[in-house]
Amino acid sequence: MTGSGLWIDEGILTADGDRLAAPCHSGMMPECEAALADLGAVSFYRDFHPAAHYWPLQLVASGILLAVTALPAHGAFRLLRNRTGTARRSAG
């Protein structure tokens, strides 16, 4: 199926190959056609991640979120241990 997946970006292509944000999405209206001509647009583009990338992207995002959450949790437990005085004491 063409174009299926996770939508990433869309816009216009210029004759030089530059990608720009589209001021409008239809070259059929006269004011839109003029705006596209001023930008030198030759075509529209739309980028997708393939549908097969969905779960790997979800797993990576979840891993990053867990790592970012684990750091403050670890710091909070260390701070709690130091403030409540239950740190290990050496027997001497």
Helices and strands as residue ranges (DSSP letters): E 6-14, E 19-20, H 30-39, E 41-49, G 51-53, H 54-84
